[in-house]
Amino acid sequence: MAAHVRDAGLIQLDQVLSVYPIASDDMRTPSYEADDAADPAQGEATIAN
């Protein structure tokens, strides 16, 4: 919706809060455990790989 409002020139957006649904709140999956020790500032997260 924010893109439509922006593209139509209806109002000027200052910020957009994007909320994404999750499939599960289980924080014990292998990917969460692998990312637990990663340093995001160093680009070590497995999602980026």
Long-range contacts (C-beta under 8 A, 24 or more apart in sequence): none
